Amino acid sequence: MKQLTTQMLKDLAKRIGGGGGGVEILGVGNIERFNDAPQRMHPKNIFPECRSVISIVQPIPRGSFRGVTEGTHFSNYTFYSYSRLNGFFRPQITYDIARFIEDYGFEAVPVFPGVPEHWKPNARPVVPGRPAPEINLNVRILAMGCGLGEIGWSKVFLHPVYGPRVRIGTILTDAVLKPDPLLEPGSICKRCMRCVKLCPGHAIPDQKEKRTVTIQLEDKKYEWADVHMGRCTATHHGLNYRTSPFLKRYLPGFGFDPATSNISEDLAYKISHTLASGEWTRSAAEFPGHYAIPYYRQIKEHTGYFAVCGAKGCIRGCMEFQEKAHVIEQDQFATPVFPVTPWELSPPETDKTGGIAEGKVMYDEFQKPDYKAGKWE
């Protein structure tokens, strides 16, 4: 069997991963680091012979947030910052590295970043004594255990070069590889609480609330906020009037506010994706077309996904602090993260709602007396 080393994988990742400038985008952790992983997130419950975990980060282009920041172009965030980066561009790197490993006679299991907390509670195991499908790994914890960075207060993964601007891929292998050292807790996240202040869904608790998640990796303890994922998901998927002009246009006066709700993550998914796929049989002057919210339908059909808030607090707010404080290496840009004061849409009670019956639309046809009725030529 040919020799395979961690450095060989790092060199390959630098060549094909788009990091540039020798940036480290691949990290390795020995499987023993994850001995305390729960059943639904344990790498060995996918690949029992796993000896090493490999994490790969691919940077999110900083400019892909620009249109959302300006309030003028939202599609780039879904395409280049989220769905297609996670589901198309980044997996190409993971795929090539997995094939490279198998060329050396070791098995490589590329793992798609699913949602580890989501599974059917009544699912039955395929083989008695084994966990029921579907096992999904927490890719952020794995990347931290591979020495690539740390999880910040907002639960977003932070890289020492790109900060929160990364998406993560994972490979499990039976090759014994030299592990990378773990980063010290607090190396990147300085608890500035910018994420808390700017999150439009108020999904990230402040330190004073003492709602945290804590895990131990070897001799290091990592802690981050216990994020309210229902509020986060509802805002991310365009159910928040503060961040979605599409919701404001097609559901004016819609009074649901994720920031004060106790909506669950699954319910937020259920409502938002149903709404995005929804059709309305009657095309009226107030709401032309046959889709409940046309933009959501369009972007979802294009990419299979839709994201709206643009990670205002957890990525852009964090990025702003990281760059200004020079915590991360890639911090020199001609333009600031927020060129002007971040925008926020007005509350539903200020919306001009109503249609034909209230005289707000087509006044001449429905409200003004027609003294020429029946007198057409």
C-alpha positions as CSV (number, residue, x, y, z in Angstrom):
1,M,0.0,0.0,0.0
2,K,1.4,3.4,-1.0
3,Q,2.1,5.9,1.8
4,L,-0.4,8.7,2.4
5,T,0.3,11.6,4.6
6,T,-1.6,14.6,6.0
7,Q,0.7,16.9,4.2
8,M,0.0,15.3,0.9
9,L,-3.7,16.0,1.4
10,K,-3.1,19.6,2.5
11,D,-1.0,20.2,-0.6
12,L,-3.7,18.9,-2.8
13,A,-6.4,21.0,-1.0
14,K,-4.3,24.1,-1.5
15,R,-4.0,23.4,-5.2
16,I,-7.7,22.7,-5.9
17,G,-9.6,24.4,-3.0
18,G,-9.6,28.0,-4.0
19,G,-8.0,29.1,-0.7
20,G,-5.1,31.0,-2.3
21,G,-1.9,32.1,-0.8
22,G,-1.1,28.9,0.9
23,V,-4.1,29.2,3.2
24,E,-4.8,26.0,5.2
25,I,-8.2,24.7,4.2
26,L,-7.9,21.1,5.2
27,G,-7.5,19.7,8.7
28,V,-7.2,16.2,10.2
29,G,-8.4,14.9,13.5
30,N,-7.9,11.4,14.9
31,I,-11.1,9.5,15.6
32,E,-10.3,9.3,19.3
33,R,-11.1,13.0,19.6
34,F,-14.7,12.3,18.9
35,N,-15.2,9.4,21.4
36,D,-17.8,11.4,23.3
37,A,-19.9,12.1,20.2
38,P,-23.6,11.0,20.6
39,Q,-25.1,8.2,18.6
40,R,-26.8,10.3,15.9
41,M,-23.5,12.2,15.3
42,H,-20.8,9.7,15.7
43,P,-18.5,9.1,12.7
44,K,-18.2,5.4,13.4
45,N,-21.9,5.0,13.0
46,I,-21.3,5.8,9.4
47,F,-17.9,4.1,8.9
48,P,-17.0,1.7,11.8
49,E,-13.4,1.4,10.6
50,C,-12.8,5.2,10.6
51,R,-9.4,6.1,11.9
52,S,-9.2,9.8,10.8
53,V,-11.7,12.6,10.2
54,I,-10.8,15.1,7.5
55,S,-12.5,18.6,7.3
56,I,-12.3,20.9,4.4
57,V,-13.4,24.5,4.4
58,Q,-14.1,26.5,1.3
59,P,-14.4,30.3,1.6
60,I,-17.6,32.2,0.9
61,P,-16.8,35.1,-1.5
62,R,-17.1,38.3,0.6
63,G,-18.9,40.0,-2.2
64,S,-21.7,37.5,-2.4
65,F,-23.3,39.3,0.6
66,R,-23.2,42.7,-1.1
67,G,-26.6,42.6,-2.8
68,V,-28.4,41.6,0.5
69,T,-26.4,44.3,2.4
70,E,-27.6,46.9,-0.2
71,G,-31.2,45.4,-0.3
72,T,-31.0,45.2,-4.0
73,H,-30.0,41.6,-5.0
74,F,-30.8,38.5,-2.9
75,S,-30.0,35.6,-5.2
76,N,-26.3,35.6,-4.8
77,Y,-26.5,34.7,-1.1
78,T,-28.5,31.5,-1.8
79,F,-26.3,30.6,-4.8
80,Y,-22.7,31.6,-3.9
81,S,-22.9,31.8,-0.1
82,Y,-25.1,29.0,0.8
83,S,-27.0,26.4,-1.2
84,R,-24.9,26.0,-4.4
85,L,-21.6,26.5,-2.5
86,N,-22.6,23.8,-0.1
87,G,-24.3,21.6,-2.7
88,F,-22.2,22.0,-5.8
89,F,-18.9,24.0,-5.6
90,R,-17.6,22.7,-2.3
91,P,-18.4,19.0,-2.8
92,Q,-16.3,19.0,-5.9
93,I,-13.2,19.6,-3.7
94,T,-14.4,16.9,-1.2
95,Y,-14.9,14.5,-4.1
96,D,-11.5,15.0,-5.6
97,I,-9.7,14.6,-2.3
98,A,-11.8,11.4,-1.5
99,R,-10.8,9.9,-4.8
100,F,-7.1,10.8,-4.2
101,I,-7.2,9.0,-0.8
102,E,-8.7,5.9,-2.5
103,D,-6.0,5.9,-5.1
104,Y,-3.7,5.1,-2.2
105,G,-5.7,2.1,-1.2
106,F,-7.6,3.6,1.7
107,E,-11.4,4.0,1.9
108,A,-12.8,7.6,1.9
109,V,-16.3,8.4,2.9
110,P,-17.4,11.9,1.8
111,V,-20.2,13.1,4.0
112,F,-22.8,15.7,3.0
113,P,-23.5,18.3,5.7
114,G,-27.0,17.3,6.8
115,V,-28.9,18.5,9.8
116,P,-27.9,16.1,12.7
117,E,-30.8,17.0,14.9
118,H,-33.4,16.1,12.2
119,W,-34.4,12.5,12.0
120,K,-37.6,10.4,12.1
121,P,-38.2,9.4,15.8
122,N,-40.1,6.2,14.7
123,A,-37.3,5.1,12.2
124,R,-36.3,1.5,12.6
125,P,-32.8,0.2,12.3
126,V,-31.9,-1.7,9.1
127,V,-29.9,-4.2,11.3
128,P,-30.9,-4.9,14.9
129,G,-28.5,-3.3,17.3
130,R,-27.4,-0.5,15.0
131,P,-28.7,3.1,14.9
132,A,-31.6,3.8,12.6
133,P,-30.9,5.9,9.5
134,E,-30.3,8.7,8.9
135,I,-27.0,9.5,10.8
136,N,-25.8,13.1,10.2
137,L,-22.6,14.5,11.5
138,N,-22.2,17.9,13.1
139,V,-19.6,19.2,10.5
140,R,-18.8,22.3,12.6
141,I,-17.7,20.3,15.6
142,L,-15.8,18.0,13.3
143,A,-14.0,20.9,11.7
144,M,-13.1,22.2,15.2
145,G,-11.8,18.8,16.1
146,C,-9.7,18.8,13.0
147,G,-7.9,22.0,14.1
148,L,-9.4,24.3,11.4
149,G,-10.9,26.8,13.8
150,E,-13.6,27.2,16.5
151,I,-17.3,27.6,16.8
152,G,-18.2,31.2,17.6
153,W,-20.8,32.5,20.0
154,S,-23.4,32.4,17.3
155,K,-22.7,28.7,16.6
156,V,-21.1,29.6,13.2
157,F,-17.7,28.1,12.5
158,L,-14.8,30.6,12.5
159,H,-11.7,30.1,10.5
160,P,-8.4,32.0,11.3
161,V,-8.1,33.4,7.8
162,Y,-11.7,33.8,6.6
163,G,-13.6,34.1,9.9
164,P,-17.2,33.1,9.5
165,R,-17.1,33.1,5.7
166,V,-16.7,29.3,5.1
167,R,-18.7,26.2,4.3
168,I,-17.5,22.8,5.5
169,G,-17.0,19.4,3.9
170,T,-16.1,16.1,5.7
171,I,-14.3,12.9,4.8
172,L,-14.0,9.8,7.0
173,T,-11.1,7.5,6.2
174,D,-9.5,4.3,7.6
175,A,-6.1,5.9,6.9
176,V,-4.1,6.7,10.0
177,L,-3.1,10.4,9.5
178,K,-1.2,12.8,11.6
179,P,-3.8,15.0,13.4
180,D,-3.6,18.8,13.5
181,P,-3.4,20.6,16.8
182,L,-6.6,22.0,18.2
183,L,-7.0,25.8,18.4
184,E,-7.3,27.3,21.9
185,P,-10.8,28.3,22.8
186,G,-11.3,32.1,22.3
187,S,-8.6,32.3,19.6
188,I,-11.0,33.8,17.1
189,C,-14.3,34.5,18.8
190,K,-13.7,37.4,21.2
191,R,-17.3,37.5,22.5
192,C,-18.0,40.9,21.0
193,M,-21.7,40.1,20.9
194,R,-22.1,41.8,17.5
195,C,-24.0,38.7,16.3
196,V,-26.5,39.1,19.1
197,K,-27.1,42.7,18.4
198,L,-27.6,42.4,14.7
199,C,-29.5,39.1,14.4
200,P,-32.9,40.2,13.1
201,G,-34.6,37.1,14.5
202,H,-33.2,37.7,18.0
203,A,-32.2,34.0,17.9
204,I,-28.8,34.4,19.6
205,P,-29.0,34.8,23.4
206,D,-26.7,37.2,25.1
207,Q,-24.0,36.0,27.6
208,K,-26.2,37.3,30.4
209,E,-28.8,34.7,29.6
210,K,-26.4,31.8,30.3
211,R,-27.9,29.6,27.6
212,T,-24.9,27.8,26.2
213,V,-23.6,24.5,24.7
214,T,-20.4,23.1,26.0
215,I,-18.2,20.3,24.7
216,Q,-14.8,18.8,25.5
217,L,-12.2,17.9,22.9
218,E,-9.1,16.4,24.5
219,D,-8.1,18.9,27.2
220,K,-10.0,21.9,25.7
221,K,-13.5,23.0,26.5
222,Y,-15.5,24.9,23.9
223,E,-18.7,26.9,24.5
224,W,-21.1,28.8,22.4
225,A,-24.7,30.1,22.6
226,D,-27.7,27.8,22.6
227,V,-29.2,29.4,19.5
228,H,-33.0,29.5,19.1
229,M,-33.1,27.5,15.9
230,G,-36.8,28.2,15.2
231,R,-36.3,31.9,15.2
232,C,-33.1,31.5,13.2
233,T,-34.8,29.2,10.6
234,A,-37.8,31.4,10.2
235,T,-35.7,34.5,9.6
236,H,-33.3,32.7,7.3
237,H,-36.2,31.4,5.2
238,G,-37.9,34.8,4.8
239,L,-40.6,34.7,7.5
240,N,-39.2,37.9,9.1
241,Y,-40.7,41.2,8.1
242,R,-37.4,43.0,9.1
243,T,-35.3,41.3,6.4
244,S,-37.6,40.2,3.6
245,P,-39.0,42.7,1.1
246,F,-40.7,39.7,-0.7
247,L,-42.7,38.9,2.4
248,K,-43.6,42.6,2.8
249,R,-44.8,42.8,-0.8
250,Y,-46.9,39.7,-1.0
251,L,-48.0,39.3,2.6
252,P,-48.5,43.0,3.7
253,G,-49.6,43.3,7.3
254,F,-48.4,39.8,8.1
255,G,-47.9,40.2,11.8
256,F,-45.8,37.1,12.7
257,D,-42.5,38.1,14.4
258,P,-39.9,35.3,14.8
259,A,-38.0,37.5,17.2
260,T,-40.7,37.1,19.9
261,S,-42.0,33.7,19.0
262,N,-41.2,30.2,20.3
263,I,-41.6,28.6,16.9
264,S,-39.7,25.3,16.5
265,E,-37.1,24.7,13.8
266,D,-39.2,22.1,12.0
267,L,-42.3,24.2,12.1
268,A,-40.3,27.2,10.6
269,Y,-39.1,24.9,7.8
270,K,-42.7,23.5,7.3
271,I,-44.3,27.0,7.0
272,S,-41.6,28.7,4.9
273,H,-41.1,25.9,2.4
274,T,-44.8,25.4,2.0
275,L,-45.2,29.1,1.4
276,A,-42.4,29.1,-1.1
277,S,-44.0,26.3,-3.1
278,G,-47.5,27.7,-2.7
279,E,-49.7,28.6,-5.6
280,W,-52.7,30.9,-5.6
281,T,-55.4,30.2,-8.2
282,R,-56.7,33.7,-8.5
283,S,-54.5,36.4,-10.1
284,A,-55.6,39.8,-8.8
285,A,-54.4,43.4,-9.3
286,E,-53.2,43.4,-5.7
287,F,-51.2,40.2,-6.1
288,P,-50.6,39.4,-9.8
289,G,-49.4,36.0,-10.8
290,H,-50.2,32.6,-9.4
291,Y,-47.5,32.1,-6.7
292,A,-47.8,32.9,-3.0
293,I,-44.4,34.6,-3.0
294,P,-43.0,34.6,-6.6
295,Y,-39.3,35.2,-5.6
296,Y,-39.3,32.3,-3.1
297,R,-40.8,30.0,-5.7
298,Q,-38.3,31.1,-8.4
299,I,-35.1,30.8,-6.4
300,K,-36.2,27.5,-4.9
301,E,-36.9,26.0,-8.3
302,H,-33.5,27.3,-9.5
303,T,-31.5,25.9,-6.6
304,G,-33.7,23.7,-4.5
305,Y,-33.3,26.1,-1.6
306,F,-33.8,29.7,-0.7
307,A,-32.1,31.9,1.9
308,V,-33.2,35.5,2.6
309,C,-31.8,37.2,5.7
310,G,-28.1,37.0,4.5
311,A,-26.8,36.0,7.9
312,K,-26.9,39.6,9.1
313,G,-25.7,38.9,12.6
314,C,-24.0,35.6,12.6
315,I,-21.8,36.1,9.6
316,R,-21.9,39.7,8.4
317,G,-21.9,41.2,11.9
318,C,-19.2,38.8,13.0
319,M,-17.2,39.5,9.9
320,E,-17.3,43.2,10.5
321,F,-15.9,42.8,14.0
322,Q,-13.2,40.3,13.0
323,E,-11.9,42.5,10.2
324,K,-11.9,45.7,12.2
325,A,-10.2,44.1,15.2
326,H,-7.8,42.3,12.9
327,V,-8.5,38.9,14.5
328,I,-8.5,37.1,11.1
329,E,-5.9,37.2,8.4
330,Q,-8.1,38.3,5.5
331,D,-9.1,41.6,6.9
332,Q,-7.9,44.2,4.3
333,F,-10.7,45.2,2.0
334,A,-11.4,48.6,0.3
335,T,-15.1,48.5,1.3
336,P,-16.5,47.9,4.8
337,V,-18.9,45.0,5.5
338,F,-21.8,47.5,6.0
339,P,-21.1,50.6,3.9
340,V,-24.0,52.4,5.5
341,T,-26.2,51.8,8.6
342,P,-27.7,48.3,8.1
343,W,-31.2,48.5,6.8
344,E,-34.3,47.1,8.4
345,L,-37.9,47.0,7.1
346,S,-40.8,48.6,9.0
347,P,-43.1,46.6,11.2
348,P,-46.4,45.2,9.8
349,E,-48.6,47.7,11.4
350,T,-47.2,50.4,9.2
351,D,-47.9,48.5,6.0
352,K,-50.6,49.8,3.6
353,T,-52.7,46.7,3.2
354,G,-56.0,46.1,1.5
355,G,-57.1,45.8,-2.1
356,I,-60.0,46.6,-4.4
357,A,-62.7,46.7,-1.8
358,E,-60.8,49.3,0.3
359,G,-60.2,51.4,-2.8
360,K,-56.4,51.0,-2.6
361,V,-56.1,49.4,-6.1
362,M,-57.8,50.3,-9.4
363,Y,-59.8,53.2,-8.0
364,D,-61.2,54.3,-11.4
365,E,-62.6,50.9,-12.1
366,F,-64.1,50.1,-8.7
367,Q,-64.7,53.3,-6.8
368,K,-65.3,56.2,-9.2
369,P,-68.8,56.5,-10.7
370,D,-69.0,55.4,-14.3
371,Y,-71.3,57.9,-16.1
372,K,-70.4,56.3,-19.5
373,A,-71.7,52.9,-18.6
374,G,-73.1,51.1,-21.6
375,K,-72.3,54.1,-23.9
376,W,-69.3,52.7,-25.6
377,E,-69.0,53.1,-29.3
